[in-house]
Amino acid sequence: MTENDDRKAGRSERSRRALKQALDIAGMTPTMAARGAGFKTPNTIYNFLKGRSDSLSQNTLERLSEVIPGASLASLTGLEPFDAVVPAHSYVSVRAAITAGLWQPAFDLPYQQQYQVPMPVTKDQQAAGVFGVEVREPGAEKKFRAGSILLCLPIHAYEDHLLNGDWVILQRIVAGKVELTVRELELQANEAWLWLRSTHHEHQVPIRMPFIPGQLPRPWSDENSKLSIAAIVVGAYIPLVRHRASTR
């Protein structure tokens, strides 16, 4: 390896460390940063961080510096100290949208329609894979207005048991299509019912859920439907300005 190669490798590693530091302090993943910067996929960032590529283009770095708090073009290349601005929030990826009666091809929205919002999130919740879900009508307008973002913890990461009045994300699959709704749990003796709390007359009937006190519910079937609790709602955020997808 020549001296020039050594210098190039040193610049790459310096920039790689700088980008990792900026993302860690901001509480952002490469995927979150890519969405915020308007990239179609996060592959370019991941390839660079994993050493599969030697550098990021100036345009890529400039766009990342616009969405990572405290970052600049110079700090992301390691040419100046990182202005370690610790945000009072973390960014949460809004992966899915819920609408009663709407059958979708998958749980997650298409990548280009996913986005991120700042929300107060603990490190433990981040480590558990907390994610955001956008509320759309119809479905839960008695509780959450359209545009609300629900902070959701995957059911497999939930370490407590469900209580009366908890809100959950119900996934229902029929013929390969997915309906996602947010429902309130109502316990009656040894029975559990999931209510939509909708103002729409066609969405008034609850769904009965198999329930054993002290245990989290397992997936179940109902006629031609496969049902499961995908996540537990642990918080909600109501933005005053609706999200607008990036046009970059």
C-alpha positions as CSV (number, residue, x, y, z in Angstrom):
1,M,0.0,0.0,0.0
2,T,1.4,3.4,-1.0
3,E,1.6,6.4,1.2
4,N,-1.2,8.0,-0.8
5,D,-3.4,4.9,-0.1
6,D,-2.6,5.2,3.6
7,R,-3.8,8.8,3.6
8,K,-7.0,7.9,1.7
9,A,-7.7,5.1,4.1
10,G,-7.1,7.4,7.1
11,R,-9.5,10.0,5.7
12,S,-12.2,7.3,5.2
13,E,-11.9,6.0,8.7
14,R,-11.9,9.5,10.2
15,S,-15.1,10.4,8.3
16,R,-16.6,7.0,9.2
17,R,-16.0,7.6,12.9
18,A,-17.4,11.1,12.7
19,L,-20.6,10.0,11.1
20,K,-21.1,7.2,13.6
21,Q,-20.6,9.7,16.5
22,A,-23.0,12.2,15.0
23,L,-25.7,9.5,14.6
24,D,-25.2,8.1,18.0
25,I,-25.5,11.4,19.8
26,A,-28.5,12.4,17.8
27,G,-30.2,9.1,18.6
28,M,-30.6,8.4,14.9
29,T,-30.1,5.3,12.8
30,P,-28.7,5.4,9.3
31,T,-32.2,4.6,8.1
32,M,-33.7,7.6,9.9
33,A,-31.0,9.9,8.6
34,A,-31.6,8.6,5.0
35,R,-35.3,9.3,5.3
36,G,-34.8,12.7,6.7
37,A,-32.3,13.6,3.9
38,G,-34.7,12.3,1.3
39,F,-32.7,9.4,0.0
40,K,-34.6,6.5,-1.6
41,T,-32.7,3.9,0.5
42,P,-30.2,4.0,3.3
43,N,-27.8,1.6,1.4
44,T,-25.2,4.3,0.6
45,I,-24.8,5.2,4.3
46,Y,-24.7,1.6,5.4
47,N,-22.1,0.6,2.8
48,F,-19.9,3.4,3.9
49,L,-20.2,2.7,7.6
50,K,-19.5,-1.0,7.1
51,G,-16.4,-0.2,5.0
52,R,-17.9,-1.4,1.7
53,S,-17.2,2.0,0.2
54,D,-14.4,4.5,0.8
55,S,-16.4,7.8,0.9
56,L,-19.7,9.6,0.7
57,S,-20.3,12.2,-2.0
58,Q,-20.3,15.9,-0.9
59,N,-24.0,16.1,-1.8
60,T,-24.7,13.2,0.5
61,L,-22.8,14.7,3.3
62,E,-24.4,18.1,2.9
63,R,-27.9,16.6,3.0
64,L,-27.0,14.5,6.1
65,S,-25.6,17.7,7.8
66,E,-29.0,19.3,7.4
67,V,-30.9,16.6,9.3
68,I,-28.4,15.4,12.0
69,P,-28.5,17.9,14.9
70,G,-25.1,19.6,15.5
71,A,-23.5,18.3,12.4
72,S,-21.8,20.2,9.6
73,L,-20.0,19.2,6.4
74,A,-16.6,19.7,8.1
75,S,-17.6,17.7,11.2
76,L,-18.9,14.8,9.2
77,T,-15.6,14.5,7.4
78,G,-13.7,14.8,10.7
79,L,-12.0,18.1,9.7
80,E,-13.4,19.9,12.8
81,P,-14.8,18.8,16.2
82,F,-18.4,17.7,16.2
83,D,-20.7,20.2,17.9
84,A,-22.2,17.7,20.2
85,V,-25.7,19.1,20.5
86,V,-27.7,16.6,22.5
87,P,-31.3,16.9,21.4
88,A,-34.1,16.9,24.0
89,H,-35.8,14.2,22.0
90,S,-35.0,11.3,19.8
91,Y,-36.2,10.6,16.3
92,V,-38.8,7.9,15.7
93,S,-39.4,6.2,12.4
94,V,-43.1,6.3,11.4
95,R,-43.2,2.9,9.7
96,A,-46.9,2.2,9.4
97,A,-50.4,3.8,9.1
98,I,-53.6,2.6,10.5
99,T,-57.0,2.8,8.9
100,A,-60.0,0.6,9.7
101,G,-61.3,-1.2,6.6
102,L,-58.2,-0.5,4.5
103,W,-56.4,-3.6,3.3
104,Q,-52.7,-3.1,2.6
105,P,-50.0,-5.3,1.0
106,A,-47.8,-5.2,4.1
107,F,-47.5,-4.0,7.7
108,D,-44.9,-1.3,6.8
109,L,-45.6,1.6,4.5
110,P,-43.4,1.7,1.3
111,Y,-40.0,3.1,2.2
112,Q,-40.5,6.3,0.3
113,Q,-43.7,7.0,2.5
114,Q,-42.0,6.4,5.8
115,Y,-40.7,9.4,7.7
116,Q,-39.4,10.4,11.1
117,V,-40.6,12.7,13.9
118,P,-39.0,13.9,17.1
119,M,-40.5,12.4,20.2
120,P,-39.4,11.8,23.8
121,V,-38.1,8.3,23.8
122,T,-36.0,6.5,26.5
123,K,-32.8,4.6,25.6
124,D,-34.5,1.4,26.7
125,Q,-37.4,2.0,24.3
126,Q,-35.0,2.7,21.5
127,A,-33.1,-0.5,22.2
128,A,-36.4,-2.4,22.2
129,G,-37.3,-1.1,18.7
130,V,-39.9,1.5,19.4
131,F,-41.5,2.9,16.2
132,G,-44.2,5.3,15.1
133,V,-47.6,4.7,13.6
134,E,-49.7,7.4,11.9
135,V,-53.4,7.5,12.6
136,R,-55.7,7.9,9.7
137,E,-59.5,7.9,9.4
138,P,-61.6,6.0,10.0
139,G,-60.8,4.0,13.1
140,A,-60.0,5.8,16.4
141,E,-61.2,9.3,16.0
142,K,-62.9,9.3,19.4
143,K,-59.5,9.1,21.0
144,F,-56.8,10.0,18.4
145,R,-57.4,12.6,15.7
146,A,-56.1,12.0,12.1
147,G,-52.4,12.8,11.8
148,S,-51.6,11.7,15.4
149,I,-48.4,9.6,15.8
150,L,-48.6,6.7,18.1
151,L,-45.4,5.6,19.8
152,C,-45.5,1.8,19.7
153,L,-43.4,-1.0,21.3
154,P,-43.3,-4.3,19.5
155,I,-45.3,-6.9,21.4
156,H,-42.2,-9.2,21.7
157,A,-40.3,-6.4,23.5
158,Y,-43.1,-5.6,26.0
159,E,-42.2,-6.8,29.5
160,D,-45.4,-6.1,31.3
161,H,-48.9,-7.5,31.0
162,L,-52.0,-5.9,29.4
163,L,-54.5,-4.0,31.5
164,N,-58.0,-2.7,31.0
165,G,-57.8,0.5,29.0
166,D,-54.5,-0.3,27.2
167,W,-54.3,0.6,23.5
168,V,-52.8,-1.9,21.1
169,I,-52.1,-2.2,17.4
170,L,-54.1,-5.1,15.9
171,Q,-52.9,-6.7,12.8
172,R,-55.5,-8.7,10.8
173,I,-54.5,-10.7,7.7
174,V,-57.0,-12.0,5.2
175,A,-55.9,-13.5,1.9
176,G,-52.4,-12.0,2.2
177,K,-53.7,-8.4,2.8
178,V,-53.2,-6.6,6.1
179,E,-55.5,-4.3,8.0
180,L,-54.0,-2.3,10.9
181,T,-56.1,-0.7,13.6
182,V,-55.5,0.8,17.0
183,R,-57.9,-0.6,19.6
184,E,-58.7,-0.2,23.2
185,L,-58.6,-3.3,25.4
186,E,-61.7,-3.8,27.5
187,L,-61.6,-6.7,30.1
188,Q,-64.9,-8.2,31.2
189,A,-64.5,-11.1,33.7
190,N,-62.4,-13.5,31.8
191,E,-63.1,-12.1,28.3
192,A,-61.1,-9.5,26.4
193,W,-62.6,-7.2,23.7
194,L,-60.8,-4.8,21.3
195,W,-62.7,-1.7,20.5
196,L,-62.1,0.8,17.7
197,R,-63.7,3.8,19.4
198,S,-64.7,5.1,16.0
199,T,-67.5,7.6,15.1
200,H,-68.2,5.7,11.9
201,H,-71.2,3.4,12.2
202,E,-69.6,0.6,10.2
203,H,-66.8,0.3,12.7
204,Q,-68.7,-0.2,16.0
205,V,-68.3,-4.0,16.5
206,P,-65.5,-5.1,18.8
207,I,-63.2,-8.1,18.2
208,R,-62.9,-10.7,20.9
209,M,-59.4,-11.7,21.8
210,P,-58.3,-14.8,23.6
211,F,-56.9,-13.7,27.0
212,I,-55.2,-15.3,29.9
213,P,-54.6,-12.8,32.8
214,G,-50.9,-12.1,33.3
215,Q,-49.9,-13.4,29.9
216,L,-49.4,-11.5,26.6
217,P,-51.8,-12.6,23.9
218,R,-50.6,-15.0,21.2
219,P,-51.8,-14.8,17.5
220,W,-55.2,-16.3,16.9
221,S,-57.6,-17.1,14.1
222,D,-61.2,-16.0,13.5
223,E,-62.9,-17.6,10.5
224,N,-60.7,-16.6,7.5
225,S,-58.7,-14.0,9.5
226,K,-55.3,-14.3,11.2
227,L,-55.1,-11.8,14.0
228,S,-52.3,-10.7,16.3
229,I,-51.3,-7.9,18.6
230,A,-48.3,-6.3,16.8
231,A,-47.5,-3.6,19.3
232,I,-48.5,-1.8,22.5
233,V,-49.1,1.9,22.3
234,V,-46.9,3.6,24.9
235,G,-47.4,7.3,23.9
236,A,-49.0,9.6,21.4
237,Y,-48.0,12.8,19.7
238,I,-50.4,15.2,18.0
239,P,-48.5,17.5,15.5
240,L,-50.0,20.9,14.9
241,V,-48.8,20.8,11.3
242,R,-49.4,17.7,9.2
243,H,-46.4,15.9,7.9
244,R,-45.5,16.5,4.3
245,A,-43.4,14.0,2.4
246,S,-40.1,15.2,1.2
247,T,-40.0,16.3,-2.4
248,R,-36.3,16.1,-2.8
